[in-house]
Amino acid sequence: MTILTISDIHGSYHYLEKALEVFHRDNADLILILGDELYHGPRNPLPEGYNPKLVAETLNKYKDKIIAVRGNCDSEVDQMVLDYPITSDLSTLLWEGRRITATHGHIYNEENTPPMSSGDILIYGHTHLPVAKKEKDIFILNPGSISLPKGGNKNSYGIFKDSSFKVISFEGDIVAEISFD
């Protein structure tokens, strides 16, 4: 199973379109969204192609393929316009025999992990910084941000595929990667 992972869309239809191109090109089975879908937040600039209404309409077309968690910029109003749940702080799924715990990162992150077992995967967004590493027998992942990257990084997404996770820029550069073998 191939899972496209995106975070921190912040209402950018421009970058959502790019992510959906990847979804189709890579024949992904699911889209895992790590929060901050529609609103850019009071501390962020407007991202390129800011159009939260069109982002909501577009994501709703993929509602059967989306697993999402709530970000710190997501609200009850956002849930009212989205046709899939976004109000949970955590979501857990199984992939290739491993437990993936998905969260936004403002509550749970590598410094404050939820209960996890050896070999589990914690994936979060929020920081807009790509990460792929193993610490204390837990895999720690962050796909960066598709719309507002920080730390000099490029706009990026993550792909779970073939027992590995890669963070890839929209230019095709592998920013970070880790194997689960």
Buried (B, 14 or more C-beta within 10 A) or exposed (E): EBBBBBBBBBBBBBBBEBBBEBBEEBEBBBBBBBBBBBBBBEEBEEBEBBBBEBBBBBBEEBEEBBBBBBBBBBBEEBBEBBBBBBEEBBBBBEBEEBBBBBBBBBBBBBEEBBEBEEEBBBBBBBBBBBBBEBEEEBBBBBBBBBBBBEEEBBBBBBBBBEEBBBBBBBEEEEBBBBEBE
